[in-house]
């Protein structure tokens, strides 16, 4: 182990552990940037709810839900984006588009599923483009 690795290890032990969900969101943002996405917001909250990541892919506004798990014992991470979660994300996304005067732009929903076992330094990342259609009233997506 090099001296730099030793220093990093000591410094990491001083820092509070980063929650799994936040580590997953950060890993997803890095992954998407490497795919050419421009991340414009992280952890975007309003009174309706939260969107993990908002990005731009070409001329499309992309709302990204990140689900991180340590294993598939309780199912695949993407399975957690059920119908109710999709309805909430649709409402938050519509609110975001209205607030930022982006209603005329194409929008879609992606899901990034991350499996990050506690004994591994790197996660497995799966990206599901256009994972679901907008649901509920007031759909403004194409």
C-alpha positions as CSV (number, residue, x, y, z in Angstrom):
1,X,0.0,0.0,0.0
2,X,1.4,3.4,-1.0
3,X,1.7,6.3,1.4
4,X,-1.1,8.1,-0.4
5,X,-3.5,5.1,0.0
6,X,-2.6,4.9,3.7
7,X,-3.4,8.6,4.2
8,X,-6.7,8.2,2.3
9,X,-7.6,5.2,4.5
10,X,-6.9,7.2,7.7
11,X,-8.9,10.2,6.4
12,X,-11.8,8.0,5.4
13,X,-12.0,6.6,8.9
14,X,-12.3,10.1,10.3
15,X,-15.2,11.0,8.0
16,X,-18.8,10.0,8.8
17,X,-19.9,7.1,6.5
18,X,-21.8,8.2,3.5
19,X,-25.3,6.6,3.4
20,X,-25.8,3.9,0.7
21,X,-28.5,5.9,-1.2
22,X,-26.2,9.0,-1.5
23,X,-23.3,6.9,-2.6
24,X,-25.5,5.4,-5.2
25,X,-26.7,8.7,-6.5
26,X,-23.2,10.0,-6.7
27,X,-22.1,6.8,-8.6
28,X,-25.1,7.2,-10.9
29,X,-24.2,10.8,-11.7
30,X,-20.6,9.8,-12.5
31,X,-21.9,7.0,-14.7
32,X,-24.3,9.2,-16.6
33,X,-21.8,11.9,-17.2
34,X,-19.5,9.3,-18.8
35,X,-22.5,8.5,-21.1
36,X,-22.7,12.1,-22.2
37,X,-25.5,13.3,-19.9
38,X,-25.4,16.8,-18.4
39,X,-26.5,16.6,-14.8
40,X,-28.4,19.8,-14.0
41,X,-29.8,19.0,-10.5
42,X,-29.3,16.4,-7.8
43,X,-31.7,15.8,-4.9
44,X,-34.2,18.2,-6.4
45,X,-37.0,18.7,-3.8
46,X,-40.2,20.6,-3.7
47,X,-43.4,20.2,-1.6
48,X,-44.5,17.3,-3.7
49,X,-41.4,15.1,-3.4
50,X,-37.9,14.6,-4.6
51,X,-36.2,13.7,-7.9
52,X,-32.8,12.1,-7.5
53,X,-31.2,13.4,-10.7
54,X,-32.3,15.7,-13.4
55,X,-30.2,15.6,-16.6
56,X,-30.1,16.7,-20.2
57,X,-29.6,14.1,-22.9
58,X,-29.5,15.8,-26.3
59,X,-32.6,17.9,-26.3
60,X,-34.5,15.8,-23.7
61,X,-34.9,16.6,-20.0
62,X,-34.4,13.3,-18.2
63,X,-35.7,12.6,-14.7
64,X,-33.7,9.8,-13.1
65,X,-34.7,7.7,-10.2
66,X,-31.7,5.9,-8.5
67,X,-32.3,2.8,-6.5
68,X,-29.4,1.3,-4.6
69,X,-29.3,-2.0,-2.8
70,X,-26.6,-4.1,-1.3
71,X,-28.1,-7.3,-2.8
72,X,-31.1,-8.7,-4.7
73,X,-32.4,-10.5,-1.6
74,X,-35.5,-8.4,-1.7
75,X,-35.7,-8.1,-5.5
76,X,-34.0,-6.1,-8.1
77,X,-33.5,-2.4,-7.2
78,X,-35.5,-1.2,-10.2
79,X,-38.6,-3.1,-8.9
80,X,-38.9,-0.5,-6.2
81,X,-40.1,2.0,-8.7
82,X,-43.7,0.8,-8.5
83,X,-46.8,2.4,-9.9
84,X,-47.2,4.7,-6.9
85,X,-43.6,5.9,-7.1
86,X,-44.1,6.5,-10.8
87,X,-47.2,8.7,-10.1
88,X,-45.2,10.7,-7.5
89,X,-42.2,11.1,-9.8
90,X,-44.5,12.3,-12.6
91,X,-46.1,15.0,-10.4
92,X,-42.6,16.2,-9.2
93,X,-41.3,16.2,-12.7
94,X,-44.2,18.2,-14.0
95,X,-43.7,20.7,-11.2
96,X,-40.0,21.0,-12.0
97,X,-40.8,21.6,-15.7
98,X,-43.3,24.3,-14.8
99,X,-41.0,26.0,-12.3
100,X,-38.1,26.1,-14.9
101,X,-40.3,27.0,-17.9
102,X,-39.4,23.8,-19.7
103,X,-42.9,22.5,-20.6
104,X,-42.2,22.7,-24.3
105,X,-39.2,20.3,-24.1
106,X,-39.3,16.5,-24.4
107,X,-39.0,14.7,-21.1
108,X,-38.5,11.1,-20.1
109,X,-38.0,9.0,-17.0
110,X,-34.9,6.7,-16.6
111,X,-34.1,4.4,-13.7
112,X,-30.6,3.6,-12.6
113,X,-30.4,0.4,-10.5
114,X,-27.3,0.0,-8.5
115,X,-26.2,-3.1,-6.6
116,X,-23.4,-2.3,-4.2
117,X,-22.5,-5.2,-1.9
118,X,-20.9,-4.1,1.3
119,X,-17.7,-6.0,0.6
120,X,-17.1,-4.4,-2.8
121,X,-15.6,-1.0,-3.6
122,X,-17.4,-0.7,-7.0
123,X,-21.1,-1.2,-7.7
124,X,-22.9,-2.8,-10.6
125,X,-24.8,-0.2,-12.4
126,X,-27.8,-0.8,-14.8
127,X,-29.4,2.1,-16.7
128,X,-33.0,1.7,-17.9
129,X,-33.7,4.5,-20.4
130,X,-37.3,5.5,-20.8
131,X,-38.1,3.1,-17.9
132,X,-41.8,4.2,-17.7
133,X,-44.3,6.7,-19.2
134,X,-45.7,9.6,-17.2
135,X,-48.7,8.5,-15.3
136,X,-51.6,10.3,-13.7
137,X,-53.3,13.6,-14.6
138,X,-51.6,16.4,-16.4
139,X,-49.2,14.4,-18.4
140,X,-47.0,16.8,-20.4
141,X,-44.4,14.3,-21.7
142,X,-43.6,12.9,-25.1
